[in-house]
Amino acid sequence: MAELLIVYHSRTGGSRQMAEACAAGAQSEIATTLLTAEAAGPEDLLRASGYVFCCPENLAAISGAMKEFLDRCYYPVLGRIEGRAYAQMICAGSDGQNAARQLARIATGWRLKEVQPPLILCTHAQTPEAIQAPKHIPEAELGQCRDLGQALGAGLAMGMF
């Protein structure tokens, strides 16, 4: 049976809200597992049919916890998950493009199949206070996350990816 794995890291709540919305959309289509980057491991990647990686942009890069997850899992699954579908979501303070490029390069190393361009939601947090403050993602933007989860889940369930 197909399964979607959503791995996320969130320090101020934005990425968590995005990942939860994505999971809510996917659960109507497919078995879905939502794990923090700290809790997810190689066995979770091997079990899943497809992935969504979601993290904040920190200093124009993926968050350290997401990078640590990818570092910890990279070699144990290398050559064992090729061709599986993935998408990514970035909670950005400015543009999020570099974080998305960094994650895409790692996914390319795994030979994953990108099934849609990165979904980057920008909070426009630019001051130290705004960057560190709890985030609230607007409902319309969370709808995009739900749609991504539903579409990826449906594609996996139908064997499209």
C-alpha positions in Angstrom: 0.0 0.0 0.0 1.3 3.5 -0.9 2.3 5.8 1.9 3.2 9.5 2.0 5.9 10.6 4.5 5.9 14.3 5.5 9.1 15.3 7.3 9.2 18.8 8.8 11.2 21.1 11.1 9.7 24.1 12.8 11.0 26.4 15.4 8.3 29.2 15.3 5.3 27.2 14.1 5.1 28.2 10.5 6.5 25.0 8.9 4.5 22.9 11.4 1.3 24.5 10.3 2.2 24.0 6.7 3.1 20.3 7.3 -0.1 19.6 9.3 -2.2 21.2 6.5 -0.4 19.1 3.9 -1.0 16.0 6.0 -4.7 16.8 6.3 -5.0 17.1 2.6 -3.1 13.9 1.9 -5.0 11.7 4.5 -8.1 11.8 2.4 -6.2 10.1 -0.4 -3.5 7.9 1.1 -1.9 6.6 4.3 0.1 9.5 5.6 2.9 9.7 8.3 3.8 13.1 9.7 7.2 13.2 11.5 9.5 15.9 12.8 13.0 15.9 11.3 14.3 14.9 14.6 12.1 11.8 14.8 12.3 10.6 11.2 14.9 8.1 10.1 16.0 6.0 7.2 13.4 3.3 8.0 10.7 5.9 7.5 12.1 6.9 4.1 12.4 3.3 3.0 8.8 2.5 4.0 7.2 5.5 2.2 6.3 5.7 -1.5 6.7 9.5 -1.6 7.8 12.4 0.4 7.1 16.0 1.4 10.0 17.9 3.0 9.0 21.1 4.9 11.2 23.5 6.8 11.9 27.1 7.4 14.5 29.1 5.6 17.2 30.0 8.1 19.9 32.4 6.9 19.1 31.6 3.3 19.4 27.8 3.8 17.3 24.9 5.1 17.1 24.7 8.8 19.8 22.9 10.7 17.5 20.2 12.0 16.3 19.4 8.5 19.9 19.3 7.3 20.8 17.0 10.1 17.9 14.7 9.2 19.1 14.6 5.6 22.7 14.0 6.6 21.7 11.2 9.0 19.6 9.5 6.4 21.4 10.2 3.1 23.8 7.2 2.9 21.5 4.6 4.6 18.9 5.0 1.8 21.2 6.0 -1.1 20.3 3.8 -4.1 17.2 2.4 -2.3 14.6 5.2 -2.9 15.4 6.2 -6.5 12.4 7.4 -8.6 10.1 8.1 -5.7 8.0 11.2 -5.8 8.7 14.2 -3.6 7.6 17.8 -3.1 8.9 20.5 -0.8 7.5 23.4 1.2 9.5 26.3 2.6 8.4 28.8 5.2 10.5 31.8 4.2 11.2 35.1 5.8 12.5 36.6 2.6 12.5 34.6 -0.7 13.2 30.9 0.3 14.8 30.2 -3.1 18.2 29.1 -1.8 16.7 26.8 0.8 14.6 25.2 -2.0 17.7 24.8 -4.2 19.6 23.2 -1.4 16.9 20.7 -0.6 16.4 20.0 -4.4 20.1 19.2 -4.7 19.9 16.6 -2.0 16.8 15.1 -3.5 18.6 14.9 -6.8 21.4 12.9 -5.2 18.8 10.4 -4.0 17.4 10.5 -7.6 13.9 11.4 -6.3 11.3 12.7 -8.8 10.2 16.2 -8.2 6.4 16.3 -8.9 5.8 20.0 -8.5 7.9 23.2 -8.0 8.7 24.1 -4.4 5.8 25.7 -2.5 7.4 28.8 -0.8 5.3 30.8 1.7 6.8 34.1 2.7 6.1 35.5 6.2 8.2 38.7 5.4 9.8 38.4 8.9 12.8 40.7 8.6 13.6 42.0 12.1 15.1 39.8 14.9 11.8 40.1 16.8 9.6 39.1 13.8 11.9 36.3 12.8 11.8 34.7 16.3 8.1 35.4 16.9 5.5 32.6 16.6 4.2 32.4 13.1 0.6 32.3 12.0 0.1 31.1 8.4 -3.0 32.6 6.7 -5.8 30.1 5.9 -5.5 30.8 2.1 -1.8 29.8 2.2 -2.6 26.7 4.3 -5.1 25.8 1.6 -2.2 25.6 -0.8 -0.5 23.1 1.5 -3.6 21.0 1.8 -3.9 21.0 -2.0 -0.3 19.9 -2.4 -0.9 17.0 0.1 -4.1 16.0 -1.6 -2.6 16.0 -5.1 0.5 14.2 -4.1 -1.5 11.6 -2.1 -3.9 11.1 -5.0 -1.1 10.7 -7.5 0.7 8.1 -5.3 -2.6 6.2 -4.6 -3.3 6.0 -8.4 0.3 4.9 -9.2 1.0 8.1 -11.2 4.3 8.7 -9.5 
